[in-house]
Amino acid sequence: MSSKRKSAWRLGLGLAAGVVVGAGLLSNFAGSAPVASEDANRYPNRPVKIVVPVAAGGSADKLARTLAQKLGEKWRQSVVVENQPGASSAIGNAAVAHARGDGYTLLLAGDALSLNALQASVPYDPVKDLQGVTKAVVNPQLLVVRPGLGVKTFQEFVALVKQRPGEISLALPGGTGSLQHLAVELLNERMGAKTNQIPYPGGGPATLDVLGGHVDAMLITLAAATENVRSGKLVALAVTTPTRSGALPDVPTMPEAGLPDYAVESWQGLSVPASTPRAVVDRINRDVVAVLREPDTAALLENLGFTIAATAPEAVDQTVRDDIATYRRIIASADVKLK
C-alpha cells in the first residue's frame, strides 16, 4: 500500500462547523418557529428530505432510499435522499439539528449521534438539538477481506496481522470516531496486533477500495456487504453479534471464530430537530413503523441483514443516552482518540 493511503487518524471535527456555516445553513437554524401541532393532520403537503450523513452506497443509504420510496408511495409526496457526509457524520447530523422543526427534514440517524457527543468541536448537541422518531433497524458488523488476501477464516486473519503488524490495511466506513473505529480498536487489543486503519466517509467508498484491492479488509455493517459476500467478491470472516445473521447463516460469530466476549451492534433510524411538534413526530413514527412492518419491506431489509426494530420515538433518545455512557467507557479503556 502506498504511503498516501496510510491512516490519517486525527481528522479534526473543527472543520465541521465551518462547512455547516459555509454551506449557508444558517438560514435554516432553529431560530424559526416550529409548525403548529395541528399541521400534523395535513402532513406532508410538500416534499420531504431525508439527510444521510454518510456517502452513498452503504447500509444507511440503502435504508434511507428504501424508506424514501415506501414513504413516498404512502404519502403521495416526493421523498428525496440527500447525502451529506463528513466529519464522522457530524456535518449531516448538524444540518438536520439546525433545520426548521417542521417535519420536512429528517435525519437517517445512528450510533454516530452518541459518538459525536463525545467529540470536541461538534457543531450541535446530539441530545438537546435532536429528537428521535424511530429506531428502524439494528445491525451486526461484519469483518470482511478481499479474496486476494489469501485468508478464509478469522484465525488466519489474526495470524497474518501478527506476522505483518501495522501493514494489513483495514477500512473504517464511518471514519475516525465511528462505531467501526471503536470496534477495530477493541479488535486490535484482543488480537494483540495492530492493523493499519483507513478512515472513509461511508460504506460505499470503503467497499469500492476493498473490492478494487486497494485495502485489505473492512469492518462494515452487514447489510452493506451481503450482496458482495454472496457473490464471492468479499470473504466474510465473522459477525460481531452474539448470534449468527439469518442473511449470512454460514458466517460464524466472533466468539465462534475464536474471540470470546466480543460483541458490537449498531442501529439506524430517523430523528428530527428538537423543535418539531410531538404530533408531527407521532405521525411520522406511525407511518414509518407501518412501512417497516409491511411484509415486502421487512423481507427486503431482512434479506440484506437488517433486523427490524420499528420502535417508539423514546427508544431512540434512550439509546443515544445509553450509548454515550457505553462508548465513554470503551474509549477510556482502549485509549481511543476521537478527534
C-alpha positions in Angstrom: 0.0 0.0 0.0 1.3 3.5 -0.9 2.2 5.9 1.9 -0.6 8.2 0.6 -3.2 5.8 1.8 -1.7 5.4 5.3 -4.1 6.1 8.0 -4.6 9.8 8.9 -6.2 9.4 12.3 -6.8 12.9 13.5 -9.3 14.2 11.0 -10.4 17.1 13.2 -14.0 17.9 13.6 -13.4 21.6 13.8 -13.9 21.6 10.0 -17.5 20.5 10.5 -18.6 23.8 12.0 -17.0 25.8 9.1 -18.6 23.6 6.5 -22.1 23.8 8.1 -21.9 27.6 8.3 -20.1 28.0 5.0 -22.8 26.0 3.2 -25.4 28.7 4.0 -27.2 26.5 6.5 -27.5 29.3 9.0 -30.7 30.4 7.3 -32.2 27.1 8.4 -31.2 27.2 12.0 -33.6 26.5 14.7 -34.5 30.2 15.3 -37.5 29.7 13.1 -40.7 28.9 14.9 -41.9 25.3 14.6 -45.1 24.5 12.8 -48.3 24.2 14.7 -49.3 20.8 16.0 -52.5 20.8 14.0 -50.4 20.7 10.8 -49.8 17.0 11.6 -53.2 16.3 10.2 -52.1 17.7 6.8 -48.6 16.3 6.9 -46.9 16.0 4.5 -48.3 18.5 2.0 -44.9 19.1 0.2 -41.7 17.2 -0.5 -39.8 15.6 2.4 -36.0 15.3 2.6 -34.0 12.6 4.4 -30.4 13.6 5.1 -28.0 10.7 5.2 -24.8 11.8 7.0 -22.5 9.3 5.1 -21.6 8.8 1.5 -23.9 7.0 -0.9 -23.7 3.2 -1.3 -23.6 2.0 2.3 -26.2 0.4 4.6 -27.5 3.8 5.8 -28.0 4.9 2.2 -29.8 1.7 1.3 -32.1 2.0 4.3 -32.8 5.7 3.6 -33.7 5.0 -0.1 -35.9 2.1 0.8 -37.8 4.3 3.3 -38.0 7.2 0.8 -39.6 5.0 -1.8 -42.1 3.4 0.5 -43.0 6.7 2.3 -43.3 8.5 -1.0 -45.9 5.9 -2.1 -47.7 6.1 1.2 -47.7 9.9 1.5 -48.1 10.6 -2.3 -45.3 13.1 -1.9 -41.8 13.2 -3.1 -39.3 12.0 -0.5 -35.7 12.7 -1.5 -32.5 11.4 -0.1 -29.6 13.9 0.3 -26.1 12.6 1.3 -24.1 15.0 3.5 -21.0 13.0 4.5 -18.0 14.1 6.5 -16.5 14.6 10.0 -17.7 11.3 11.4 -21.3 12.1 10.3 -21.3 15.4 12.2 -21.9 17.5 9.1 -25.1 15.9 8.1 -26.3 15.4 11.7 -25.7 19.1 12.5 -27.5 20.2 9.3 -30.7 18.5 10.5 -30.2 19.5 14.1 -30.3 23.2 13.0 -33.0 22.8 10.4 -36.6 24.1 10.8 -38.6 21.8 13.1 -41.5 21.2 10.7 -41.1 17.5 9.8 -39.8 18.1 6.3 -36.1 17.5 7.1 -35.4 14.1 8.6 -32.1 12.6 9.6 -31.1 9.0 8.9 -29.7 8.7 12.4 -27.5 6.1 14.1 -24.7 5.4 16.6 -22.8 8.4 15.3 -25.0 10.6 17.4 -23.6 9.2 20.6 -20.1 9.2 19.4 -20.4 12.9 18.2 -21.5 13.8 21.7 -18.0 12.6 22.9 -16.0 14.6 20.3 -14.7 18.1 20.6 -15.9 20.9 18.4 -19.0 19.2 17.1 -21.4 22.0 15.9 -24.5 20.6 17.5 -25.7 18.8 20.7 -26.9 15.3 19.8 -29.1 15.1 23.0 -30.5 18.6 23.1 -30.8 19.5 19.4 -32.5 16.3 18.0 -35.3 14.1 19.0 -36.0 10.5 17.9 -38.7 9.3 15.5 -38.0 5.6 15.5 -35.1 3.1 15.8 -35.8 1.4 12.5 -33.3 -1.4 12.4 -30.4 -2.9 14.3 -27.4 -4.4 12.5 -24.4 -6.6 13.2 -21.0 -5.5 11.9 -19.1 -7.9 9.6 -15.4 -8.4 9.2 -14.6 -9.0 5.5 -11.4 -9.2 3.5 -10.6 -9.1 -0.2 -10.2 -12.6 -1.7 -6.7 -11.9 -2.8 -5.5 -11.5 0.8 -5.5 -15.3 0.9 -7.3 -15.8 4.3 -10.5 -17.8 4.7 -11.0 -17.7 8.5 -10.7 -15.2 11.3 -7.9 -17.2 12.8 -5.9 -17.0 9.6 -6.5 -13.2 9.5 -5.2 -12.9 13.1 -2.1 -14.9 12.2 -1.5 -12.7 9.2 -1.9 -9.4 11.2 0.6 -10.7 13.7 3.1 -11.7 11.0 2.8 -8.2 9.4 1.9 -5.8 12.3 0.7 -2.4 11.1 0.8 -3.5 7.4 -2.7 -5.1 6.9 -5.0 -2.2 5.9 -8.5 -2.1 7.3 -11.1 0.3 6.1 -13.3 2.2 8.6 -16.5 3.1 6.7 -17.7 5.5 9.4 -14.3 7.3 9.6 -12.4 8.3 12.7 -14.7 8.4 15.7 -17.2 6.0 14.3 -18.5 2.8 15.8 -16.2 0.8 13.5 -13.3 2.8 14.8 -14.1 1.8 18.4 -14.8 -1.8 17.3 -11.5 -2.1 15.5 -9.5 -0.6 18.4 -11.1 -3.3 20.6 -10.3 -5.9 17.9 -6.7 -4.9 17.7 -6.4 -5.1 21.5 -7.9 -8.5 21.6 -5.8 -9.8 18.7 -2.6 -8.4 20.3 -1.6 -6.8 17.0 -2.3 -3.6 15.0 -3.9 -3.1 11.7 -3.4 0.0 9.5 -6.8 1.7 9.8 -8.0 3.8 6.9 -11.0 6.2 7.6 -13.7 6.7 4.9 -16.8 8.9 4.7 -19.1 5.9 4.3 -19.5 2.3 3.4 -19.8 2.9 -0.4 -16.3 4.3 -1.0 -14.8 1.9 1.6 -16.3 -1.1 -0.2 -15.1 0.1 -3.6 -11.5 0.3 -2.3 -11.6 -3.2 -0.8 -13.2 -4.6 -4.0 -10.5 -2.9 -6.0 -7.7 -4.4 -3.9 -6.5 -1.1 -2.6 -7.4 -2.0 1.0 -7.1 -5.5 2.6 -10.1 -5.7 5.0 -13.1 -3.8 6.4 -15.4 -3.9 9.3 -18.8 -2.8 8.0 -22.5 -3.0 8.7 -23.6 -6.5 7.5 -26.4 -5.1 5.3 -23.9 -3.2 3.2 -21.8 -6.3 2.4 -24.3 -9.2 2.0 -24.5 -9.0 -1.8 -20.7 -8.9 -2.3 -20.2 -11.8 0.1 -22.9 -13.9 -1.6 -21.3 -13.2 -5.0 -17.8 -14.1 -3.7 -16.4 -10.6 -4.2 -15.7 -10.4 -0.5 -14.8 -13.1 2.1 -16.7 -12.8 5.3 -14.8 -13.9 8.4 -17.1 -13.2 11.4 -20.1 -11.2 12.5 -19.9 -9.1 15.7 -23.2 -10.1 17.3 -23.7 -12.9 19.8 -25.8 -14.9 17.3 -25.4 -15.5 13.6 -27.2 -13.5 11.0 -30.0 -15.1 9.0 -28.8 -13.2 6.0 -25.4 -15.0 6.1 -26.0 -18.0 8.2 -22.7 -19.7 7.4 -20.6 -16.8 8.8 -19.5 -17.5 12.4 -19.8 -15.1 15.3 -16.6 -13.6 16.8 -16.8 -16.0 19.8 -17.3 -19.0 17.5 -14.3 -17.7 15.4 -12.1 -17.6 18.5 -12.6 -14.2 20.0 -14.8 -14.6 23.2 -16.7 -11.7 24.8 -16.6 -9.5 21.7 -20.0 -8.1 20.6 -20.8 -4.9 18.6 -24.2 -3.9 17.3 -25.2 -0.7 15.5 -28.6 0.8 14.9 -30.2 3.1 12.3 -33.4 5.1 12.4 -34.9 8.6 12.0 -34.5 11.7 14.0 -35.8 15.3 13.6 -34.9 18.7 15.0 -35.8 19.0 18.7 -38.3 21.8 17.9 -40.5 19.5 15.8 -44.0 19.3 17.4 -44.8 15.9 19.0 -47.9 15.5 16.9 -45.8 15.6 13.8 -43.2 13.2 15.3 -46.0 10.8 16.1 -47.4 11.0 12.6 -44.0 10.2 11.0 -43.4 7.4 13.5 -46.8 5.8 12.8 -46.2 5.8 9.0 -42.6 4.7 9.2 -43.4 1.8 11.5 -46.2 0.8 9.2 -43.9 0.8 6.2 -41.2 -1.2 8.1 -43.8 -3.8 9.1 -45.1 -4.3 5.5 -44.1 -7.9 4.5 -42.3 -6.9 1.3 -40.3 -4.1 3.1 -39.4 -6.3 6.0 -38.4 -9.2 3.7 -36.2 -6.8 1.6 -34.4 -5.3 4.6 -34.0 -8.6 6.4 -32.5 -10.3 3.3 -29.9 -7.6 3.4 -29.1 -8.3 7.0 -31.1 -5.7 8.9 -33.2 -6.7 11.9 -36.4 -4.7 12.1 -36.9 -2.8 15.3 -39.6 -0.2 14.4 -39.7 1.4 17.9 -41.4 4.3 19.6 -39.7 7.7 19.5 -38.5 7.4 23.1 -36.3 4.4 22.2 -34.1 6.5 20.0 -33.4 9.1 22.7 -32.8 6.5 25.3 -30.4 4.6 23.1 -28.4 7.7 22.4 -28.0 8.4 26.1 -27.2 4.8 27.0 -24.6 4.6 24.2 -22.9 7.8 25.3 -22.1 6.1 28.6 -21.1 2.8 27.0 -18.8 4.4 24.4 -17.2 6.7 27.0 -16.2 3.6 29.0 -14.8 1.9 25.8 -12.9 5.0 24.8 -11.3 5.3 28.2 -10.4 1.5 28.3 -8.9 1.4 24.8 -7.4 4.9 25.0 -9.0 5.9 21.7 -8.6 9.4 20.3 -11.8 10.6 18.6 -10.7 14.0 17.3 
